[in-house]
C-alpha cells in the first residue's frame, strides 16, 4: 500500500489533514491525517468529497475535464469544486 485517502463531507482543511467540522459525525477539528499516519506509517491525504470527485474526474474521466471542470454536488449540503 502506498498511502491512504480520506474523503468526507463537511468542512475539511486538506493542508493540515484535519476535518474541521462534520456535523453528522459530531467531528470538530479531528486530526485525521495525524491519527492515521501514526497508526499506519503511511502518507495520508484528506480532502472534501467535492474536490476529491473533481480530482478523480480530471485524472480518470473524460479528457476534456483536464482543461476545465466545474463539479456541483447538491444533496443534504451544497458543495462545489472548480478546476481551470
C-alpha positions, 0 to 999 in steps of 0.5 A: 500500500502506498498511502491512504485517502480520506474523503468526507463531507463537511468542512475539511482543511486538506493542508493540515489533514484535519476535518474541521467540522462534520456535523453528522459525525459530531467531528470538530477539528479531528486530526485525521491525517495525524491519527492515521499516519501514526497508526499506519506509517503511511502518507495520508491525504484528506480532502472534501468529497467535492474536490476529491470527485473533481480530482478523480474526474480530471485524472480518470474521466473524460479528457476534456475535464483536464482543461476545465471542470466545474463539479456541483454536488447538491444533496443534504449540503451544497458543495462545489469544486472548480478546476481551470 
